């Protein structure tokens, strides 16, 4: 068999690609990241990440690397105020953590795990073979070919990988533009959730001493040509909508986005996978874009590891599309709905009035908060009706032989990227049933039952991505633990 340059080649060194690289290395497989840029970009479209992404970083022990983390308890849905604390663990996300910081954290973590990142590498061709994928790559040293068992396209909304393998990207074209500018030297009051004004919407996000990000949407705005708007264009639109003159400020960066909404028809085609913006693009509302990409990576990484290591059959990889495509579709739906509510004109006032009435009901609030944070994601993991099945593991405190304190948090058990069986009933037979999978699954027996969501169960199987794949007891399901272990982690 010809040699491979890596088990998995990842195209794109943004947060999604770097997260996937770290996940693959935790699973013990080789990961090589290629990026066409000579160095990381210093600009940051995303200024934070969602509540579920906070949890995913916590599951890998990464949160301390971000420094002090401030979460935003209040947010909005389409401009309508919403208290995100109505859902346990809910928040509008982490504030003041620019994408450049996130990329720096993930770059360091992936490197510590042994992942390599090669910059100034531009992929120009992709061919699938019987046992792998061949890439044509333009490098600073010239053209060369690289081979891998699998290829992951994490290369953004204009994904070269997606185009080269011919995956359709259906959806809707842009109908609006929003403009951004990071401006120094202007005193502006914060408008964290944006503010609807006659003719459009404006937002002010403080970035640091004397620096603000302004976001402006003016109904009917059009430009000739491509590329970012000039600061003069942004300042003129801001003045028309607010009456404030920011033209004397110092522009540090300008950019723009649209409401184009598209989703890859296939997240997997053979040995090629699409993640992040390569798989889904939408209006950036509520820190959902980058966060969805991180979720894609956390879902796929351990599955690729299980297959490459020979533990699980190839069809485990089909569950990546099955589980994450509906998540992406739901994000497209809710961002388009928010665009209509948020950026529509007076004709949308009746809808806003109806939505305001609906938001008086706690169940409606929980639905919307769960939808936009990813906290309500539920995967189809098989038969059963227990409320935890297919959902994220709650970060409960566990007591036992866990170091000097005698306690640990559930998320700490996932730092290694391995699956976990929580034996909450101190059941020797259960532990014996899991023993044949000890090379890939940890069994943990706390000293006492935890409170909260795990108080009524005897045992749970938690996948490396933090989702519960099996619960005992579950009256609607006769599945035994070995069957669940075999489904997700292969035969012993």
C-alpha positions in Angstrom: 0.0 0.0 0.0 1.4 3.4 -0.9 2.3 5.6 2.0 0.0 8.3 3.3 1.1 11.7 4.2 -1.5 11.7 7.0 -4.6 9.7 8.0 -6.7 12.8 7.5 -5.8 15.9 5.6 -7.8 19.0 6.7 -8.1 21.9 4.3 -8.6 25.1 6.2 -6.9 26.3 9.4 -9.8 28.2 10.9 -11.5 27.2 14.1 -13.3 24.3 12.5 -10.3 22.7 10.9 -8.1 23.3 14.0 -10.7 21.8 16.3 -11.0 18.7 14.0 -7.2 18.3 14.0 -7.1 18.3 17.8 -10.0 15.8 18.0 -8.3 13.5 15.6 -5.1 13.6 17.5 -6.9 12.7 20.7 -8.2 9.7 18.8 -4.7 8.7 18.0 -4.7 9.3 14.2 -2.5 11.6 12.1 -3.9 14.9 11.1 -2.3 17.4 8.6 -3.8 20.9 8.2 -3.3 22.8 5.0 -4.1 26.5 4.6 -3.7 28.8 1.6 -2.8 31.8 3.7 0.8 32.5 4.7 -0.2 33.4 8.2 -3.4 33.5 10.4 -5.7 36.5 9.7 -5.7 39.2 12.3 -9.3 40.2 11.6 -12.1 38.6 13.5 -15.6 38.3 12.1 -16.8 36.3 15.2 -16.4 38.0 18.6 -17.5 35.1 20.7 -19.1 31.6 20.7 -22.3 30.1 21.8 -23.3 28.4 25.0 -22.9 24.9 23.6 -19.5 25.7 22.2 -18.5 26.9 25.7 -19.4 23.4 26.9 -17.5 21.7 24.0 -14.4 23.7 24.8 -14.9 22.8 28.5 -15.2 19.1 27.6 -11.6 19.3 26.3 -10.2 21.4 29.1 -9.7 24.4 26.9 -11.7 27.1 28.7 -8.8 28.3 30.9 -6.8 29.2 27.8 -9.4 31.9 26.9 -8.8 33.8 30.1 -11.6 35.2 32.1 -14.9 34.2 30.4 -17.8 36.5 30.5 -21.1 35.2 29.3 -24.1 37.3 28.2 -27.3 36.3 30.0 -29.6 38.4 27.8 -29.9 38.3 24.1 -32.5 38.5 21.4 -34.3 36.5 18.8 -34.8 38.6 15.7 -34.4 41.7 17.8 -36.9 40.7 20.4 -35.4 40.6 23.9 -34.9 37.2 25.4 -33.5 36.0 28.8 -31.3 33.0 27.9 -31.0 31.8 31.5 -34.5 30.3 31.1 -32.5 27.2 29.9 -30.0 25.6 32.3 -26.6 26.6 31.2 -28.1 29.0 28.7 -26.4 32.3 27.7 -26.1 34.4 24.5 -22.6 33.1 24.5 -19.1 34.2 25.4 -18.4 37.9 24.9 -15.2 39.6 23.9 -13.4 36.6 22.5 -12.4 37.4 19.0 -12.0 34.7 16.4 -8.3 35.4 16.2 -8.0 34.4 19.9 -10.0 31.2 19.3 -7.8 30.3 16.4 -4.7 30.9 18.5 -6.0 28.7 21.3 -6.9 25.9 19.0 -3.7 26.2 17.0 -1.7 25.7 20.3 -3.9 22.8 21.4 -3.8 21.0 18.1 0.0 21.4 18.0 0.4 20.0 21.5 -1.6 17.0 20.4 0.8 16.5 17.5 -1.1 18.0 14.5 0.9 19.8 11.8 -0.2 23.0 10.0 1.3 23.8 6.6 0.6 27.3 5.4 0.8 28.7 1.8 -0.6 25.4 0.6 -3.4 25.8 -2.0 -5.3 22.7 -3.0 -6.1 22.6 -6.7 -7.2 19.0 -7.3 -8.9 16.2 -5.5 -9.1 12.5 -6.6 -10.5 9.6 -4.6 -8.8 6.3 -4.9 -9.8 2.8 -3.6 -8.0 3.4 -0.3 -7.7 7.1 0.1 -7.7 10.6 -1.4 -5.0 12.3 -3.6 -4.6 16.1 -3.5 -2.8 18.4 -6.0 -1.3 21.2 -3.9 0.6 24.4 -4.8 3.2 25.1 -2.2 6.0 27.7 -1.8 8.4 24.9 -3.1 6.2 24.2 -6.2 3.5 21.7 -7.0 3.2 18.4 -5.3 0.8 15.6 -4.5 -0.3 14.6 -1.0 -2.2 11.4 0.0 -4.5 10.7 2.9 -7.0 8.1 3.9 -9.7 10.8 4.3 -10.1 14.5 3.4 -12.0 17.2 5.4 -13.0 20.4 3.7 -13.0 23.2 6.4 -12.2 25.9 3.9 -15.1 28.3 4.2 -18.2 29.3 2.3 -16.4 29.4 -1.1 -14.9 25.9 -0.3 -12.5 24.7 -2.9 -12.9 21.2 -1.6 -16.6 21.3 -2.0 -16.3 22.6 -5.6 -13.7 20.1 -6.6 -15.7 17.1 -5.5 -18.9 18.5 -7.0 -21.2 18.6 -3.9 -24.2 20.7 -4.6 -24.7 23.8 -2.4 -28.4 24.7 -2.7 -30.1 27.6 -1.0 -31.0 31.2 -1.4 -29.0 34.1 -2.9 -28.2 37.3 -1.0 -30.9 39.9 -0.8 -29.3 42.3 1.7 -25.9 43.4 2.9 -24.6 44.3 6.3 -21.4 46.3 6.7 -18.8 46.2 9.5 -16.1 48.5 10.6 -13.7 48.4 13.6 -13.2 52.0 14.5 -10.8 53.7 17.0 -11.3 57.2 18.4 -15.1 57.4 18.4 -17.2 57.6 21.5 -20.3 55.5 20.9 -22.8 54.0 23.3 -23.0 50.2 23.2 -25.8 48.6 21.2 -25.1 45.0 22.0 -28.1 43.4 20.4 -28.5 46.0 17.7 -31.1 48.7 17.4 -33.8 49.1 14.8 -33.9 52.6 13.5 -35.9 54.2 10.7 -34.4 52.8 7.5 -32.4 49.9 9.0 -30.5 48.6 12.0 -27.3 49.7 13.8 -25.1 47.9 16.3 -22.1 48.9 18.5 -19.9 46.3 20.1 -17.0 47.6 22.3 -13.8 45.8 21.4 -11.4 47.5 23.9 -10.3 50.9 25.1 -11.4 53.4 22.5 -12.3 50.8 19.8 -15.7 49.8 18.7 -17.1 47.5 16.0 -20.0 49.2 14.2 -22.5 47.2 12.2 -24.9 48.9 9.9 -27.7 47.7 7.7 -29.5 50.2 5.6 -32.5 49.0 3.7 -32.0 49.4 -0.1 -28.2 49.7 0.2 -26.4 48.6 -2.9 -22.8 48.8 -4.1 -21.0 48.3 -7.4 -18.4 45.7 -7.5 -17.1 43.2 -4.9 -14.9 43.5 -1.9 -15.3 45.2 1.4 -17.0 48.6 1.6 -14.8 51.6 2.2 -14.9 53.2 5.6 -16.3 56.4 4.0 -19.3 54.3 2.8 -19.8 52.8 6.2 -19.6 56.2 7.9 -22.0 57.8 5.5 -24.6 55.0 6.0 -24.1 55.3 9.8 -24.7 59.0 9.6 -27.9 58.6 7.6 -29.3 56.2 10.1 -28.2 57.6 13.4 -27.2 61.3 12.8 -23.8 60.5 14.3 -20.6 61.4 12.5 -17.9 58.7 12.9 -16.0 59.8 9.8 -13.2 61.2 12.0 -12.4 57.8 13.5 -9.6 55.6 12.5 -10.8 52.6 10.6 -8.9 49.4 11.6 -10.9 47.0 9.4 -14.0 47.0 7.2 -15.9 44.0 6.0 -19.4 42.9 5.0 -21.8 40.0 5.0 -25.0 39.0 3.3 -28.0 36.8 4.1 -27.1 34.2 1.5 -28.2 30.9 3.0 -26.9 27.6 1.6 -26.2 24.1 2.8 -24.2 21.3 1.2 -26.5 18.5 0.0 -24.0 16.0 1.3 -21.7 16.4 4.3 -20.0 13.2 3.3 -19.1 12.0 -0.2 -17.0 8.8 0.0 -13.8 9.7 1.7 -14.4 13.5 1.7 -16.3 15.4 4.4 -17.5 19.0 4.6 -17.5 21.0 7.9 -18.2 24.5 9.0 -18.9 27.2 6.4 -17.9 24.7 3.7 -21.1 22.9 4.7 -23.4 25.8 5.6 -23.5 29.6 5.3 -26.1 32.0 6.7 -26.6 35.5 8.1 -24.4 35.8 11.2 -26.9 36.1 14.0 -26.3 34.9 17.6 -22.7 33.4 17.3 -24.1 30.4 15.5 -21.7 30.2 12.5 -18.3 29.4 14.0 -20.0 27.5 16.8 -21.7 25.2 14.3 -18.4 24.4 12.7 -16.9 23.5 16.1 -19.8 21.2 16.7 -19.3 19.6 13.3 -15.6 18.9 14.2 -16.5 17.5 17.6 -19.1 15.2 16.0 -16.8 13.9 13.2 -13.4 13.6 14.9 -14.0 10.6 17.2 -15.9 8.8 14.5 -13.0 9.1 12.0 -10.7 8.0 14.7 -12.8 4.9 15.5 -12.9 3.8 11.8 -9.2 4.5 11.1 -8.1 2.7 14.2 -10.1 -0.3 13.0 -12.6 -0.3 15.8 -15.8 0.7 14.1 -17.2 -0.1 10.6 -17.2 2.5 7.8 -20.9 3.2 8.1 -20.4 4.9 11.4 -19.1 7.8 9.3 -22.6 8.1 7.7 -23.9 9.3 11.0 -22.0 12.5 10.6 -24.3 13.7 7.8 -27.3 12.1 9.5 -26.7 14.0 12.7 -25.2 17.3 11.6 -27.1 18.1 8.4 -30.4 18.6 10.4 -28.5 20.9 12.8 -27.2 23.0 10.0 -30.7 23.2 8.3 -32.2 24.4 11.6 -29.6 27.2 11.8 -30.4 28.3 8.3 -34.1 28.4 9.1 -33.8 30.3 12.4 -31.3 32.9 10.9 -33.6 33.6 8.0 -36.6 34.0 10.4 -34.5 36.4 12.5 -33.5 38.4 9.4 -37.2 38.9 8.6 -38.0 40.0 12.1 -34.8 42.0 12.7 -34.2 43.8 9.4 -37.7 44.0 7.9 -39.5 47.3 7.8 -42.8 48.4 9.4 -44.6 45.8 7.5 -43.2 43.3 10.0 -44.7 45.1 13.0 -47.7 42.7 13.2 -45.4 39.7 13.3 -43.2 41.3 15.9 -46.3 41.9 18.0 -47.4 38.3 17.8 -43.9 37.1 18.6 -43.8 39.4 21.6 -47.0 37.8 22.9 -45.6 34.3 22.3 -42.4 35.2 24.2 -44.4 35.6 27.4 -44.6 31.8 27.5 -41.7 30.1 29.1 -41.9 27.1 26.8 -41.6 29.4 23.8 -38.6 31.1 25.4 -36.9 27.7 26.0 -37.6 26.6 22.4 -35.9 29.6 20.9 -33.0 29.7 23.4 -32.3 25.9 22.8 -32.6 26.4 19.0 -30.0 29.2 18.7 -27.5 28.0 21.3 -27.4 24.4 20.3 -28.3 23.3 23.8 -31.4 21.4 22.6 -29.7 19.3 20.0 -30.9 15.7 20.1 -29.4 13.0 17.9 -31.1 9.8 16.9 -29.0 7.3 18.8 -31.6 4.5 18.7 -34.6 3.2 20.5 -35.5 4.7 23.9 -37.5 7.5 25.4 -35.5 8.7 28.3 -35.1 12.6 28.2 -31.3 12.3 28.3 -31.0 9.9 25.3 -29.3 11.6 22.4 -28.8 14.8 24.3 -25.8 16.5 25.8 -24.5 15.2 29.1 -25.1 17.7 31.9 -22.0 18.8 33.7 -22.9 17.4 37.1 -20.5 17.1 40.0 -19.4 13.5 40.8 -17.9 12.3 44.1 -15.4 9.6 44.6 -11.7 8.9 44.2 -11.0 12.0 42.1 -7.8 13.5 43.5 -7.4 15.7 46.6 -10.9 17.2 46.4 -12.6 13.9 46.0 -14.9 15.3 43.4 -14.8 16.0 39.6 -17.1 17.4 37.0 -18.7 15.2 34.3 -17.0 17.3 31.6 -13.6 16.6 33.1 -14.1 12.9 32.3 -14.2 13.9 28.6 -10.9 15.7 28.4 -9.1 12.7 26.9 -11.7 12.5 24.0 -12.7 8.9 25.0 -16.1 7.6 25.6 -17.3 7.1 29.2 -19.7 4.7 30.9 -20.9 6.2 34.1 -21.8 3.4 36.5 -24.1 5.2 38.9 -25.4 2.1 40.7 -22.0 0.5 41.5 -22.9 -2.5 39.3 -20.1 -5.1 39.0 -22.0 -6.9 36.1 -22.2 -3.6 34.2 -18.4 -3.0 34.6 -17.7 -6.6 33.5 -19.9 -6.0 30.4 -17.9 -3.0 29.4 -14.5 -4.6 30.1 -13.9 -5.8 26.5 -14.0 -2.2 25.3 -11.5 -0.8 27.9 -9.1 0.1 25.1 -11.5 2.8 23.9 -14.1 3.4 26.7 -13.5 4.5 30.3 -15.8 3.2 33.1 -16.3 5.5 36.0 -18.1 4.6 39.2 -18.8 7.6 41.5 -19.1 7.1 45.2 -22.7 8.3 45.2 -25.5 9.2 42.8 -25.3 12.7 41.5 -28.2 15.1 41.9 -30.1 16.6 39.0 -30.6 15.1 35.6 -28.7 11.9 36.4 -30.4 11.2 39.7 -32.9 8.7 38.3 -30.6 6.6 36.1 -28.3 3.6 36.9 -25.9 4.1 34.1 -25.2 6.1 31.0 -22.9 5.7 28.0 -21.5 9.0 26.9 -19.9 9.4 23.5 -16.6 11.4 23.2 -18.6 14.4 21.8 -20.5 14.6 25.1 -23.9 13.1 23.9 -25.6 10.3 25.8 -25.9 7.2 23.6 -27.5 4.8 26.1 -29.3 5.0 29.4 -30.3 2.4 32.0 -33.1 2.0 32.8 -35.1 3.0 29.8 -38.4 1.3 29.7 -38.9 1.8 26.0 -35.6 0.0 25.0 -34.3 -3.4 25.7 -30.8 -2.6 24.4 -28.0 -3.9 26.7 -24.8 -2.0 27.2 -22.7 -4.3 24.9 -25.1 -3.7 22.0 -24.7 0.1 22.5 -21.0 -0.1 22.8 -20.7 -2.2 19.6 -22.9 0.2 17.7 -20.8 3.2 18.4 -17.3 1.8 19.0 -17.2 -1.5 17.1 -17.1 -5.0 18.3 -14.8 -5.8 21.2 
